Amino acid sequence: MANTGPVHLRVLGCAHSPAAFELRDFLSRSVVCYDWVELDERSVRDVPGINGLDDPQLPVCEFPDGSRLLSATIEDVARRLGWIEQPRLKIYDVSIYGAGPAGLSAAVYAASEGLSTVLVERQAIGGQAGSSSLIENYLGFPQGISGRDLAERARQQAVRFGAEILRLREGVHALFVNGGIHVDLADGTKLAARSNICATGIEWRRLGLPDEARFLGAGLFYGAGASEAPMCGGETVYVVGGGNSAGQAAMYLAAFAEHVVMLVRGDRLADTLSDYLVRKIDVSANIRVVTHCELAGLHGDRSLEGITVRDRKTGEQTRLPTGHVFVCIGGQPNSDWARDTSIVRDAAGYLVTGQDLLVPGIAETRYRDWPLKRPPFPLETSVPGSFAVGDVRHGSIKRVASAVGEGAMAVAFVHQHLASL
């Protein structure tokens, strides 16, 4: 079932419910139309089969045909929408892991050039870029485009060329044998391909604060919180971070919240933010930037009710009331799957490719853990036929355009690798 079909869902749940937020966030990033019905002590009595706001059968998802899912999860809803599929082939020319801009680009170019292609994504299509409220500096969109809309267009394009997309699947073990890759997915499915492209990107870096996990989805959010922003009317909300993702989040939230406060560790927002965003924030009447500070504490009972902010110069701590904090402090590579393989990673966990595999300080040309006489192709890891693109790659430029370009480039090298087998 296509994302943009006539499906229109209703999601019923409680305010500050992590389970309800996860479902709303997934539907929003997947470009599925839905109505959010926030229940209270009175309205919950009208929901059949639900006994109060603490009923574990919440949230409820209602479908256009009148059917309902109790205790609705992302996987339940995705299965009802026909998105949970099995691989059609025993072996593919190329398997791609991660459906962010880099992975989607690789899928479009690989499938359009006749390669049997499968794209595996463990969450929503679009990756971290899919949570961006507005990408304004991507070529060809002078008015900007949301990350989810860009990702959905790319998904449709990849499918039209014949790429298979396996959603809500995650590789848990990879084995490189006989010039190919064999992957065990978390649900027990086995996937084989003659080459592969890793585009698993990065995950939001955590704050490392007590109770962080308890408040996640209940007032504490990572990224722009596109599905949560409409709940912020009349409130003062906080954005933690000073990079482009934080700036985009602040601009988006300012359209809903009464006040948006950016908490920035550095001395100047301009040191870490693109100039066009700095200028927009400077003229936004309801955005305030507080520099040289950090989030030091989270407070609340069932949901977030306040935060503690520490001045990094004086050490002074201030407790502030709020029900919404959005964290955009960069990320770390999603590359744990490579730990038991021969793929070389740098000290931070990023996948090392191409000329960066050169062993320094020796007269002869030698590449780390490289088994062939030919040098590795650009974007190729230390395993022949295994490529890395986008944010997970060592030395990558953290921009959507560069990720898209790397995805396309990798396919050209996949062709060369396959021709040599």
Buried (B, 14 or more C-beta within 10 A) or exposed (E): EBBEEEBEBBBBBBBBBBBBBBBBBBBBBBBBEBEBBBBEEEEBEEBEEBEEBEBEBBBBBBBEEEEBBBEBBBBBBBBBBEBBEEBEEEBBBBBBBBBBBBBBBBBBBBBBBEBBBBBBBBBBBBBBBBBBBBBBEBEEBEEBBBBBBBBBBBBBBBBEBBBBBBBBBBBEEBEBEEBBBBBBBEEEBEBBBBBBBBBBBBBBBBBEBEEBEBBBBBBBBBBBBBBBBEBBEEBBBBBBBBBBBBBBBBBBBBEBBEBBBBBBBBEEBBEBBBEEBBEBBEEBEBBEBEBBBBBBBBBBEEBBBBBBBBBBEEEEEEEBEBBBBBBBBBBBBBBEBBEEBBBBBBEEBBBBBBEBBBEEEEEEEEBBEBEEEEBBBBBBBBBBBBBBBBBBBBEBEBBBBBBBBBBBBBBEBBBEBBEEE
